[in-house]
Amino acid sequence: MKRHHWLILSLILGAMAGVLCHPFADSSVAQLIIKNIFEPTGQIFLRLIFMIVVPMVFCGLCLGVYQLSEHHGLGQVVSRTLLYTVLASSASVFIGVSLTNLLKPGAGVTLSNELMSANEKVEKIASNADSAKPFAQALVEIIPSNPLSSAVKALDGEMLALMFFALMFGIALARIEHDGEKSLSLIKVLEQIYATCMKIVDYAMILAPFAVFALVFSSAFKFGHQILLSLSYYVAVVLGALFLQQFVIYSALLKAKGISPWQFFTQCREVYLYAFATASSNATLPRSLECAEHKLKLSPESSRFVLTIGSTANQNGTALFEGITVLFLAQVYQVDLTLGQQIQVVLMSILAGIGTAGVPGGSLPLIMILLKQVGIPPEGIGIILGVDRFLDMCRTTINVSGDLVIAALVDQKKPNTTPL
């Protein structure tokens, strides 16, 4: 059986077993098993991946920028990446806001103790939102005063600062080479570190089927299917919008370059499974890079640049989710947003999708900030916490898919989409 078949089987079995065991969620024995077997299994797998993300991001970006600069293609790749990112993010938010205004999923929701029972989690998210820096300060801090400190805190929100340092480092390396000074030995070191990180990922993949089962089982065990039924209309609107983004917007972009969307998505199916199971763009990045280089046959220099940047800066699914959630909560609280306020939600959702931490739940503090700015009670975010993990898995899949689509669009050659 192929690896992606094992992953699909693990995902389905984990979801089914979790839902079936949910009635025993209050059992002390069940809690003990979850805390000592399933949660550690999932976390060990994620930590094995996360521990190589920082060196891999640094080396991948440095090498990508160096190679692009060497062939004088950096400016074109950067401009095309930015263009496609803005286009895809704008389309995603437009789809989300339009569907929410049309279908009004929040109009029939009544507040209940079941939906508002996450006070502790809401307080933690509020604390994270309050600690968010003003835009001007956040812009300044993209340039790190201490890149080592940014590397240490990369997975806690300082990934953009690390990326900026890697970009500058790669450009400087290329310039040294251009000026006649030798940097090849350092390039070889970076290539070896990058290859070593990918080898560690291969070791981690041995755990993948067990980890996927454990991660999905833990989520389904905690929440069951009842909470999905409580917010079924909202969940359906989000899933419908994500579906349109994947199979209409991404397909149209791929067709514009003469690429078969179905074959492209088929080549990327294993990456989608990892994205869904881990709910983390950062954790899926190694698989995305491998897929781009070995299955889609994209050039390493452009794919490394686009995918590494995209894991933080291209969050189409997250931007879509944020726009829908803000308007949904406005409908729940019967807050009538003006056209100007809805435009503000659209613009801020697009901006918030750039730089959202590529880890589970990374978008929630940004949603709370948006709620405050348009006059919606921020504690309302507690309503969606029960379904957020499932929706996080879905929107991360779209985020990762968007990264791969943009990498294919930016690459100079047509990707390989020959069916496996």
C-alpha positions as CSV (number, residue, x, y, z in Angstrom):
1,M,0.0,0.0,0.0
2,K,1.4,3.5,-0.9
3,R,2.1,6.0,1.7
4,H,-0.8,8.4,0.9
5,H,-3.2,5.4,1.1
6,W,-1.9,4.7,4.6
7,L,-2.5,8.4,5.5
8,I,-6.0,8.4,4.1
9,L,-6.8,5.2,6.1
10,S,-5.3,6.6,9.3
11,L,-7.3,9.9,8.9
12,I,-10.6,8.1,8.3
13,L,-10.1,5.6,11.1
14,G,-9.0,8.3,13.5
15,A,-12.1,10.4,12.8
16,M,-14.5,7.5,13.1
17,A,-12.9,6.2,16.3
18,G,-12.8,9.6,17.9
19,V,-16.5,10.3,17.2
20,L,-17.5,6.8,18.4
21,C,-15.5,7.3,21.6
22,H,-16.7,10.8,22.3
23,P,-19.6,9.7,24.6
24,F,-16.8,8.4,27.0
25,A,-14.9,11.8,27.0
26,D,-15.6,12.3,30.7
27,S,-14.2,8.9,31.6
28,S,-11.0,9.1,33.6
29,V,-9.6,6.0,31.9
30,A,-10.3,7.6,28.5
31,Q,-8.7,10.8,29.5
32,L,-5.6,9.0,30.7
33,I,-5.2,7.1,27.4
34,I,-5.6,10.3,25.4
35,K,-3.1,12.3,27.5
36,N,-0.5,9.5,27.8
37,I,-0.8,7.8,24.4
38,F,-2.6,9.7,21.6
39,E,-1.6,13.3,22.4
40,P,2.1,12.4,22.9
41,T,2.2,10.4,19.7
42,G,0.9,13.4,17.7
43,Q,3.1,15.9,19.5
44,I,6.3,13.8,19.0
45,F,5.6,13.7,15.2
46,L,4.9,17.5,15.1
47,R,8.0,18.3,17.1
48,L,10.2,16.2,14.9
49,I,9.0,18.3,12.0
50,F,9.0,21.7,13.8
51,M,12.6,21.2,15.1
52,I,14.0,21.4,11.5
53,V,11.6,24.1,10.2
54,V,13.9,27.0,11.3
55,P,17.2,25.8,9.8
56,M,15.3,24.6,6.7
57,V,13.6,27.9,6.2
58,F,16.8,29.8,6.6
59,C,18.9,27.5,4.3
60,G,16.1,27.1,1.8
61,L,15.5,30.9,1.4
62,C,19.3,31.7,1.3
63,L,19.8,29.1,-1.4
64,G,16.7,30.1,-3.4
65,V,17.7,33.8,-3.3
66,Y,21.3,33.0,-4.1
67,Q,20.4,30.9,-7.1
68,L,17.8,33.3,-8.4
69,S,20.2,36.3,-8.0
70,E,22.9,34.3,-9.8
71,H,20.6,34.0,-12.8
72,H,19.2,37.6,-12.4
73,G,15.7,36.2,-11.8
74,L,15.0,37.3,-8.2
75,G,13.1,40.5,-9.1
76,Q,10.8,38.7,-11.5
77,V,10.1,35.9,-9.0
78,V,9.4,38.3,-6.1
79,S,7.0,40.5,-8.2
80,R,5.1,37.5,-9.6
81,T,4.8,35.9,-6.2
82,L,3.5,39.1,-4.7
83,L,1.0,39.6,-7.6
84,Y,-0.4,36.0,-7.4
85,T,-0.5,36.2,-3.6
86,V,-2.6,39.4,-3.6
87,L,-4.9,38.1,-6.4
88,A,-5.5,34.7,-4.7
89,S,-6.0,36.3,-1.2
90,S,-8.4,39.0,-2.6
91,A,-10.4,36.3,-4.4
92,S,-10.7,34.2,-1.3
93,V,-11.9,37.0,0.9
94,F,-14.4,38.2,-1.7
95,I,-15.8,34.6,-2.0
96,G,-16.1,34.4,1.8
97,V,-17.7,37.8,2.4
98,S,-20.1,37.3,-0.6
99,L,-21.3,33.9,0.6
100,T,-21.7,35.1,4.2
101,N,-23.8,38.1,3.1
102,L,-25.9,35.9,0.8
103,L,-26.5,32.9,3.1
104,K,-26.4,34.7,6.5
105,P,-25.3,31.7,8.6
106,G,-25.3,33.7,11.8
107,A,-28.9,34.9,11.5
108,G,-30.4,31.8,13.2
109,V,-27.8,31.1,15.8
110,T,-28.9,31.6,19.4
111,L,-26.3,32.0,22.1
112,S,-26.2,29.1,24.6
113,N,-24.0,27.9,27.4
114,E,-22.8,25.0,25.1
115,L,-21.5,27.5,22.6
116,M,-20.1,30.0,25.1
117,S,-18.3,27.6,27.5
118,A,-14.7,28.4,26.5
119,N,-14.0,31.4,28.8
120,E,-10.5,30.4,29.6
121,K,-9.5,29.9,26.0
122,V,-11.2,33.2,25.0
123,E,-9.2,35.0,27.7
124,K,-5.9,33.5,26.4
125,I,-6.8,34.6,22.8
126,A,-7.7,38.1,24.1
127,S,-4.4,38.3,25.8
128,N,-2.6,37.4,22.6
129,A,-4.7,40.0,20.7
130,D,-3.9,42.7,23.2
131,S,-0.2,42.1,22.9
132,A,-0.3,42.6,19.1
133,K,1.9,45.5,18.0
134,P,0.6,48.5,16.1
135,F,1.1,48.2,12.3
136,A,4.0,50.6,12.1
137,Q,5.8,48.8,14.9
138,A,5.1,45.4,13.3
139,L,6.5,46.7,10.0
140,V,9.7,47.9,11.7
141,E,10.2,44.6,13.6
142,I,10.2,42.6,10.3
143,I,13.8,43.8,10.3
144,P,15.3,41.8,13.3
145,S,17.8,43.5,15.6
146,N,18.9,40.0,16.7
147,P,18.3,37.3,14.1
148,L,19.2,34.6,16.6
149,S,16.4,35.8,18.8
150,S,14.1,35.8,15.8
151,A,15.1,32.2,15.0
152,V,14.4,31.1,18.6
153,K,10.9,32.8,18.5
154,A,10.2,32.0,14.8
155,L,7.4,29.5,15.5
156,D,5.8,31.9,18.0
157,G,5.3,34.7,15.5
158,E,8.7,36.0,14.4
159,M,9.1,33.9,11.3
160,L,8.9,37.0,9.0
161,A,11.9,38.5,10.8
162,L,13.9,35.4,10.3
163,M,12.8,35.3,6.6
164,F,13.9,38.9,6.1
165,F,17.4,38.1,7.5
166,A,17.6,35.0,5.3
167,L,16.6,37.0,2.2
168,M,19.3,39.7,3.0
169,F,21.9,36.9,3.7
170,G,21.1,35.2,0.4
171,I,21.4,38.4,-1.6
172,A,24.7,39.3,0.1
173,L,26.0,35.8,-0.7
174,A,25.2,36.2,-4.4
175,R,26.8,39.7,-4.4
176,I,30.0,38.3,-2.9
177,E,30.1,35.7,-5.7
178,H,29.4,38.4,-8.3
179,D,32.2,40.6,-7.0
180,G,34.7,37.8,-7.4
181,E,34.9,36.7,-3.8
182,K,34.3,33.0,-3.2
183,S,31.3,31.9,-1.2
184,L,31.0,28.4,-2.6
185,S,32.1,26.7,0.6
186,L,29.3,28.4,2.5
187,I,26.8,27.5,-0.2
188,K,27.8,23.8,0.1
189,V,27.4,24.0,3.9
190,L,23.9,25.4,3.5
191,E,23.0,22.8,0.9
192,Q,24.2,20.0,3.2
193,I,22.2,21.4,6.1
194,Y,19.1,21.6,3.9
195,A,19.6,18.0,2.7
196,T,20.1,16.9,6.3
197,C,16.8,18.5,7.4
198,M,15.0,16.7,4.6
199,K,16.5,13.4,5.7
200,I,15.3,14.0,9.3
201,V,11.8,14.6,7.8
202,D,12.1,11.2,6.1
203,Y,12.8,9.6,9.5
204,A,9.8,11.4,11.0
205,M,7.5,10.1,8.2
206,I,7.9,6.6,9.7
207,L,5.6,7.8,12.4
208,A,3.2,9.6,10.1
209,P,0.3,7.1,9.8
210,F,0.3,6.6,13.6
211,A,0.6,10.4,14.2
212,V,-2.2,11.2,11.8
213,F,-4.5,8.7,13.5
214,A,-3.6,10.2,16.9
215,L,-4.0,13.8,15.9
216,V,-7.4,13.3,14.2
217,F,-8.6,10.9,16.9
218,S,-7.8,13.4,19.7
219,S,-9.7,16.2,18.0
220,A,-12.8,14.1,17.2
221,F,-12.7,12.6,20.7
222,K,-12.8,16.0,22.4
223,F,-15.5,17.6,20.3
224,G,-17.5,14.7,18.7
225,H,-20.0,15.6,16.0
226,Q,-22.5,17.4,18.1
227,I,-20.7,20.7,18.1
228,L,-20.5,20.5,14.3
229,L,-24.3,20.1,14.2
230,S,-24.7,23.1,16.4
231,L,-22.9,25.3,14.0
232,S,-23.5,23.3,10.9
233,Y,-24.7,26.2,8.7
234,Y,-21.6,28.3,9.6
235,V,-19.3,25.2,9.0
236,A,-21.0,24.6,5.6
237,V,-20.5,28.2,4.5
238,V,-16.8,28.0,5.4
239,L,-16.3,24.7,3.6
240,G,-18.3,25.9,0.6
241,A,-16.1,29.0,0.3
242,L,-12.9,26.9,0.7
243,F,-14.2,24.5,-2.0
244,L,-14.7,27.4,-4.4
245,Q,-11.3,28.7,-3.7
246,Q,-9.7,25.4,-4.4
247,F,-11.6,24.2,-7.4
248,V,-12.6,27.5,-9.1
249,I,-9.9,30.1,-8.3
250,Y,-6.9,27.8,-8.1
251,S,-8.2,25.8,-11.1
252,A,-8.6,29.0,-13.2
253,L,-5.1,30.2,-12.3
254,L,-3.6,26.8,-13.2
255,K,-5.6,26.6,-16.5
256,A,-4.4,30.1,-17.4
257,K,-0.8,28.6,-17.6
258,G,-2.0,25.4,-19.4
259,I,-1.8,23.1,-16.4
260,S,-4.4,20.4,-15.8
261,P,-5.9,21.3,-12.3
262,W,-7.0,17.7,-11.7
263,Q,-3.6,16.2,-12.4
264,F,-1.9,18.9,-10.4
265,F,-4.1,18.3,-7.4
266,T,-3.6,14.6,-7.7
267,Q,0.2,15.0,-7.6
268,C,-0.2,17.1,-4.4
269,R,-2.6,14.8,-2.6
270,E,-0.1,13.6,0.0
271,V,0.8,17.1,0.9
272,Y,-2.9,18.0,1.4
273,L,-3.3,15.0,3.8
274,Y,-0.4,16.2,5.9
275,A,-1.8,19.8,5.9
276,F,-5.2,18.5,7.0
277,A,-3.9,16.3,9.8
278,T,-1.4,18.7,11.3
279,A,-3.3,22.0,10.7
280,S,0.0,23.7,10.3
281,S,1.6,25.2,7.2
282,N,5.0,25.2,8.8
283,A,4.8,21.5,9.7
284,T,3.7,20.7,6.1
285,L,6.5,22.8,4.5
286,P,9.0,20.0,4.1
287,R,6.5,17.8,2.3
288,S,5.5,20.8,0.1
289,L,9.1,21.4,-0.9
290,E,9.6,17.7,-1.7
291,C,6.5,17.5,-3.8
292,A,7.4,20.7,-5.7
293,E,10.9,19.4,-6.6
294,H,10.4,15.7,-7.1
295,K,6.7,15.3,-8.2
296,L,5.9,18.6,-9.9
297,K,9.5,19.0,-11.1
298,L,9.6,22.7,-10.3
299,S,13.0,24.4,-10.3
300,P,14.4,24.3,-6.7
301,E,15.4,27.9,-6.6
302,S,12.0,29.3,-7.3
303,S,10.0,26.7,-5.4
304,R,12.2,27.0,-2.3
305,F,11.6,30.8,-2.3
306,V,7.9,30.8,-3.0
307,L,7.0,27.9,-0.7
308,T,9.1,29.1,2.2
309,I,7.7,32.6,2.0
310,G,4.2,31.3,1.3
311,S,4.1,29.1,4.5
312,T,3.8,32.4,6.4
313,A,2.9,35.1,3.9
314,N,0.3,33.4,1.7
315,Q,-2.6,32.3,3.8
316,N,-5.6,32.4,1.4
317,G,-7.7,29.9,3.4
318,T,-7.0,31.8,6.6
319,A,-8.0,35.2,5.0
320,L,-11.2,33.7,3.7
321,F,-12.0,32.2,7.2
322,E,-11.4,35.4,9.0
323,G,-13.7,37.4,6.7
324,I,-16.5,34.8,7.1
325,T,-16.1,34.6,10.8
326,V,-16.2,38.3,11.5
327,L,-19.4,38.7,9.4
328,F,-20.9,35.6,10.9
329,L,-20.4,36.9,14.5
330,A,-21.8,40.3,13.4
331,Q,-25.0,38.5,12.3
332,V,-25.1,36.5,15.6
333,Y,-24.9,39.7,17.6
334,Q,-27.2,41.5,15.1
335,V,-24.5,44.2,14.4
336,D,-25.3,45.8,11.1
337,L,-22.0,46.5,9.4
338,T,-22.0,49.3,6.9
339,L,-20.4,48.9,3.5
340,G,-17.4,50.8,4.7
341,Q,-17.0,48.5,7.7
342,Q,-17.3,45.4,5.4
343,I,-14.6,46.8,3.1
344,Q,-12.5,47.3,6.2
345,V,-13.0,43.6,7.1
346,V,-12.1,42.6,3.5
347,L,-8.9,44.7,3.5
348,M,-7.8,43.7,7.0
349,S,-8.5,40.0,6.3
350,I,-6.3,40.1,3.3
351,L,-3.5,41.8,5.3
352,A,-4.1,39.5,8.3
353,G,-3.6,36.5,6.0
354,I,-0.1,37.7,5.4
355,G,2.1,36.9,8.4
356,T,-0.4,34.7,10.3
357,A,1.6,32.2,12.3
358,G,1.6,28.9,10.4
359,V,0.6,26.9,13.4
360,P,-2.7,25.6,14.7
361,G,-5.0,28.4,15.8
362,G,-2.6,31.1,14.6
363,S,-5.5,33.2,13.1
364,L,-7.7,33.6,16.2
365,P,-6.0,36.6,17.8
366,L,-6.2,38.4,14.5
367,I,-9.9,37.7,14.3
368,M,-10.4,39.1,17.8
369,I,-8.6,42.3,16.7
370,L,-10.9,42.6,13.7
371,L,-14.0,42.1,15.9
372,K,-12.9,44.9,18.2
373,Q,-12.3,47.3,15.3
374,V,-15.8,46.9,13.8
375,G,-17.7,46.9,17.2
376,I,-18.5,43.2,17.6
377,P,-18.2,41.8,21.1
378,P,-14.7,40.1,20.9
379,E,-15.7,37.4,23.4
380,G,-18.0,36.1,20.7
381,I,-15.1,34.2,19.3
382,G,-15.9,31.6,22.0
383,I,-18.8,30.5,19.8
384,I,-16.6,29.1,17.1
385,L,-13.9,27.5,19.2
386,G,-15.5,24.1,19.2
387,V,-15.3,23.9,15.5
388,D,-12.1,25.8,14.9
389,R,-9.8,22.8,15.0
390,F,-11.7,21.1,12.2
391,L,-11.9,24.3,10.2
392,D,-8.3,25.0,10.9
393,M,-7.4,21.7,9.3
394,C,-9.5,22.6,6.2
395,R,-8.2,26.1,5.8
396,T,-4.6,25.0,6.3
397,T,-5.1,22.5,3.4
398,I,-6.2,25.5,1.2
399,N,-3.3,27.6,2.4
400,V,-0.8,24.9,1.4
401,S,-2.5,24.2,-1.9
402,G,-2.3,27.9,-2.7
403,D,1.4,27.9,-2.0
404,L,2.0,25.1,-4.4
405,V,-0.3,26.7,-7.1
406,I,1.6,30.0,-6.8
407,A,5.0,28.1,-7.0
408,A,3.8,26.5,-10.2
409,L,2.6,29.8,-11.7
410,V,5.8,31.6,-10.8
411,D,8.1,28.9,-12.1
412,Q,9.4,29.5,-15.6
413,K,8.7,26.0,-16.8
414,K,5.4,24.0,-16.9
415,P,5.3,21.6,-14.0
416,N,5.1,17.8,-14.4
417,T,1.5,16.7,-14.0
418,T,1.8,13.2,-15.4
419,P,-0.5,10.9,-13.4
420,L,1.4,8.6,-11.0
